[in-house]
């Protein structure tokens, strides 16, 4: 999952970006509201972690502009303002959740996981398709009740495909999940990871839609 982090405090932003990356998320980090506005116009994200007190363009304005443009991705607000009216204003402007500084990084990670799964229509913390289960919190995968060892990037691809079960994801969309700004993308990376996942799980699990991308079929509960 790819997250846009908007935080102008260098120390805090670095800590959040590191923590979210260690949790298996791909993070693009910007330091002001104008950069955030541009990033949202030119890139696709699964969620935004948004500070309100930003230079150049406030976090509230970034949020309002994103919603006015029809962007429906989950937005979690971070702010030092603890007054109820500030929280209400943020939620009414289109935010999905709210954390007041200081906060615990594990809580931020948990709230993001909840926002991401709800945005894809999953209520349960564990994502299941047939005999396959994936737990974003523990970063584990199991098939027919047996644990399956997958790498961090294999997990990211599988997580994306499961959250979008029934939809085809292009190679470019999957690459966006794996790489942030400045990362070098190898030409056959996605194909290699898909091959490894098929070998470890089931050759028929991930379908290739020629000329389009990859998908996992959505099973009936």
C-alpha positions, 0 to 999 in steps of 0.5 A: 500500500502506498501512503502520502505523508504530509508533515513539515516537522523533519524529525517527526516526519522522518520517524513516521516515514521510517515506522510506516516503511518498516510496517510494509507500506511504501511512503512518499513524504512531502513537507508543505501543502503545495507539494502535497497538492501536486503529489495528489494531482500526479500520483495515486495513493491508497491513503494520506497522513496529513498534518494541518499546520503546514507552510504554503498551503494548510492541511485543511486546504489540501484536504478540501481541494482533494475532496473537491477534485473527487479524490475519495482515498482515506485521509488521516489527520495529524495535528497539535490542535486538540480542541474539539472544534478543530477535530470536527472541522477536519472531519466535516471537511472530509477527513476519515480519522484524526490523531492528536500529537503526540501519538504512538506510532503503533496506533497510527499504523493500526488506524491506517490498516483499519482505514485501508481495509474499510476503504476496500470493503473489508470489516475483518482485520484478516483478509481472506480469499478462499483458503488464503489468509493475509494479516496486515498487522502481523505481516503473515500469510497462510494457506489452508491454515499453514503459514507461508513464508513471503518476502516483504515485497511479495507481501505488498503485492499479495496485499494489494491484489487481495484488497482489490480482488476481482479487479485487474491491477496493471504492472504500473499500479503494482510498481507504485505499491513497491516503490517511492520517489527516487527508487530504481525500478527493475524491468521485470520486478513484478513478473519475478514476484508474481512467479514466486507467489504462484510457486509458494501459494498456488499456480492458479491463484494470481491470474494474468490478464494479457495486455492489462495486468494481474488479478485474484478472483474474488470468492464468495464468503 
